[in-house]
Amino acid sequence: MVRIGIYEKALPSNWTWQERLDAVKNLGFDFLEMSIDESDERLARLDWSDEQITRLKQAIDASGISIHSLCLSGHRRFPFGSADRDKQAQALAMMKKAIKLAYRLGIRIIQVAGYDVYYEEKSIETRESFIRGMRASIKEAAQYGIILSVEIMDDPFMNSIRKFMYLKKQIPSPYLQVYPDLGNLSAWPENDVSVELEQGIEYITSIHLKDTQPVTTNSQGKFREVVFGQGCVDFTGVLQTLKRLNYEGTFLIEMWSGADHDYEQQILEAKNYLLPKLKEAGF
């Protein structure tokens, strides 16, 4: 039976962890993906006290719901590729803290945002700095048995599995893997999604289920908050490709409905759309 999780930001942000994990269980999901984004509030999780970590572990035990993965998107604010050496150092410090937090919470996978830089101009130097930062991060992750899985992004730097493969050649470690977002992968017109998955299947740890609007000559695309079925993702075809390739990892429904009063209805509608397609594909 395939395991399916839900993204933390699909749920209200003002809940306790016990409320959040109980809701995940009641909504019929198997696990939660935690977010540590670029906000001060969520970055502060990297400096949780022993008591705060213990409380979350108790909530995990009480609910029976695990936090299977951690989305570390805080590197948008403090990127490895930054021209500012202080930001580079902060990026590595964040990663080391995230690895230790994941280890203590039993989290297996840290999803790494595939940005060299986000708010700065890209260059050969930003790519080189990103690779150096990732190499140092993998060295740390290996000591704790944590997989760093690079997300395929809404950004040209890492918008295909082919581009991840270039990174993998520079850092040939079992602790560096890839986390395709089917929406992001489908939105870029240069990607043949099935071929992309075929080329990288042995490195895929997890799959994000999300719909998107495509990038065109007249549009920058839309990478968030696209209602399932109203975007460009051919879920039926892509899931059939994954089944043919014997993909055996988890799926994660990525949503940002937590600020909406009808978040639960939105989540149920997403499940009602995606679960039949997963079943049809043989998952």
C-alpha positions in Angstrom: 0.0 0.0 0.0 1.4 3.3 -1.0 2.0 5.9 1.8 0.6 9.4 1.1 1.4 12.5 3.2 0.3 16.1 3.4 2.3 19.3 3.6 2.2 21.2 6.8 1.1 24.4 5.1 -2.2 22.7 4.1 -3.2 23.1 7.7 -3.7 26.1 10.0 -0.4 27.5 11.2 -1.7 28.4 14.7 -2.4 24.8 15.7 -0.3 22.9 18.2 1.7 20.0 16.9 -0.7 17.6 18.6 -3.7 19.2 16.8 -1.8 19.2 13.5 -0.8 15.5 13.7 -4.2 14.4 14.9 -5.8 16.2 11.9 -3.4 14.5 9.5 -4.6 11.1 11.0 -8.3 12.1 10.8 -7.9 13.2 7.2 -6.6 9.8 6.3 -2.9 10.6 5.6 0.1 8.5 6.7 2.6 11.3 7.5 3.3 15.0 7.5 6.0 17.0 5.8 7.3 19.7 8.1 8.2 23.2 6.7 11.2 25.3 7.7 10.8 28.2 5.3 12.5 31.6 5.2 10.2 33.2 7.9 11.7 34.0 11.3 9.0 31.9 13.0 9.9 28.7 11.2 13.6 29.3 11.0 13.5 29.4 14.8 12.6 25.7 14.8 16.3 25.0 14.0 17.1 26.2 17.5 14.4 24.4 19.4 15.3 23.4 22.9 15.4 19.9 24.2 12.0 20.4 25.8 10.4 21.6 22.5 11.8 18.6 20.6 10.5 16.3 23.4 7.0 17.7 23.2 6.9 17.1 19.4 8.2 13.6 19.8 5.4 13.0 22.4 2.8 14.3 19.9 4.2 12.0 17.2 3.9 9.0 19.6 0.4 10.0 20.7 -0.9 10.4 17.2 0.9 7.6 15.5 1.7 10.0 12.6 5.3 10.5 11.7 7.0 13.5 10.2 8.6 11.7 7.3 10.3 14.6 5.6 11.4 18.2 6.2 11.0 20.9 3.6 14.0 23.2 4.1 13.1 26.2 1.9 14.8 28.7 4.2 17.7 28.7 1.8 15.8 31.1 -0.4 16.7 33.7 2.1 20.2 32.4 3.0 21.4 30.6 -0.2 24.6 28.6 -0.7 25.2 30.5 -3.9 25.0 34.0 -2.4 27.8 36.5 -3.1 27.7 37.4 0.6 30.0 35.0 2.4 28.1 35.5 5.6 24.9 34.2 3.9 26.9 31.2 2.6 28.0 30.5 6.2 24.5 30.9 7.4 23.2 28.5 4.8 25.6 25.8 5.9 24.8 26.4 9.6 21.1 26.1 8.8 21.7 22.8 7.0 23.7 21.4 9.9 21.0 22.3 12.4 18.3 20.9 10.1 20.2 17.6 9.9 20.6 17.3 13.6 16.9 18.2 14.1 15.8 15.6 11.6 18.0 13.0 13.3 16.4 13.7 16.7 12.8 13.6 15.3 13.3 10.5 13.3 12.9 12.4 10.0 14.5 10.5 7.1 14.6 13.0 4.3 15.4 16.7 4.1 14.0 18.3 0.9 16.6 20.8 -0.3 15.4 23.7 -2.4 17.2 23.6 -5.7 18.1 27.3 -5.8 21.7 28.5 -6.2 20.3 32.0 -5.4 16.7 33.3 -5.4 16.9 37.0 -4.7 20.3 37.6 -6.3 21.6 37.5 -9.9 22.7 34.0 -11.1 26.2 33.3 -12.4 28.8 30.6 -12.8 30.1 31.7 -9.3 26.7 31.2 -7.7 26.5 27.6 -9.1 30.1 26.9 -7.9 29.2 28.1 -4.4 26.0 26.0 -4.4 28.0 22.9 -5.2 30.5 23.6 -2.5 27.7 24.1 0.0 26.0 20.9 -1.0 29.2 19.0 -0.8 29.8 20.2 2.7 26.1 19.4 3.6 26.3 15.8 2.3 29.4 15.2 4.4 27.4 16.2 7.5 24.2 14.3 6.4 26.2 11.1 5.9 27.3 11.2 9.6 23.6 11.1 10.7 22.2 8.8 7.9 19.9 11.6 6.6 19.1 11.9 2.9 19.3 15.3 1.3 16.8 15.2 -1.6 16.9 18.1 -4.0 13.5 19.3 -5.2 12.9 20.1 -8.9 12.0 23.7 -8.7 10.0 26.7 -10.1 13.4 28.2 -11.0 15.6 27.5 -14.1 18.6 26.5 -12.0 17.1 23.1 -11.0 13.9 22.7 -13.1 14.6 19.2 -14.5 16.0 15.9 -13.3 18.6 16.2 -16.0 20.0 19.2 -14.2 20.0 17.3 -10.9 22.0 14.6 -12.6 24.8 17.1 -13.4 24.9 17.8 -9.6 24.9 14.1 -8.8 28.0 13.6 -10.9 29.8 16.3 -8.9 28.7 14.7 -5.6 28.2 10.9 -6.2 26.9 10.1 -2.7 24.0 7.9 -1.7 22.9 10.7 0.7 22.2 13.0 -2.3 19.0 12.2 -4.1 16.1 13.9 -5.9 12.6 14.9 -5.0 10.6 15.6 -8.1 7.6 17.9 -7.9 5.3 16.8 -10.7 3.9 20.3 -11.1 7.2 22.0 -11.3 8.5 19.3 -13.7 5.5 19.7 -16.0 5.4 23.4 -16.1 8.7 23.9 -18.0 8.1 23.4 -21.8 11.6 21.9 -22.4 10.8 19.0 -20.1 9.5 15.7 -21.4 8.2 14.5 -18.0 8.2 10.8 -18.7 11.8 10.9 -20.1 12.9 13.0 -17.1 11.5 10.4 -14.7 13.1 7.6 -16.7 16.5 9.2 -16.5 16.4 9.7 -12.7 14.2 6.9 -11.3 16.9 5.3 -9.3 17.5 8.5 -7.3 13.9 9.5 -6.5 13.1 9.4 -2.8 9.6 11.0 -2.9 7.1 12.6 -5.2 5.3 15.9 -4.8 1.7 15.9 -6.2 0.9 19.4 -7.2 -0.8 21.1 -10.3 0.7 24.1 -12.1 0.1 26.5 -15.0 2.8 26.2 -17.6 5.6 28.6 -18.5 5.1 30.0 -21.9 6.4 32.8 -24.1 3.7 35.0 -22.6 3.5 33.7 -19.1 5.9 32.9 -16.2 3.6 30.1 -15.2 1.9 29.6 -11.9 3.6 27.2 -9.4 1.3 27.5 -6.4 -2.3 27.2 -5.4 -3.5 25.8 -8.8 -6.6 23.7 -8.2 -6.0 20.0 -9.0 -7.3 19.3 -12.5 -7.0 22.9 -13.6 -3.3 22.9 -14.5 -1.0 21.3 -17.0 0.0 18.1 -15.2 -1.1 14.9 -16.8 -1.4 13.0 -13.6 -2.8 9.8 -15.2 0.1 9.6 -17.7 2.9 10.5 -15.3 1.7 8.1 -12.6 1.5 5.3 -15.1 5.1 6.1 -16.0 6.2 5.9 -12.4 4.4 2.6 -11.9 6.1 1.2 -15.0 9.4 2.3 -13.6 8.6 0.5 -10.4 8.7 3.6 -8.3 8.2 2.5 -4.7 8.6 5.7 -2.7 6.1 8.0 -1.0 3.7 10.6 -2.4 3.2 14.0 -0.8 0.2 16.3 -1.6 1.6 19.8 -1.5 -1.0 22.5 -0.7 -1.1 26.0 0.9 -4.7 26.0 2.1 -3.9 26.5 5.8 -4.9 30.2 5.8 -8.3 29.4 4.3 -11.4 28.7 6.3 -12.3 25.8 4.0 -8.9 24.2 4.2 -10.4 20.8 5.1 -12.7 20.8 2.1 -9.8 21.7 -0.2 -7.8 18.9 1.1 -10.6 16.4 0.7 -11.2 17.6 -2.8 -7.5 17.1 -3.6 -7.7 13.6 -2.2 -10.8 12.8 -4.2 -9.1 13.9 -7.4 -5.7 12.2 -6.8 -6.5 8.9 -5.1 -8.5 7.5 -8.1 -5.6 8.4 -10.4 -3.1 6.7 -8.1 -5.4 3.6 -8.0 -5.9 3.6 -11.7 -2.1 3.7 -12.2 -1.7 0.7 -9.9 -0.5 2.3 -6.7 
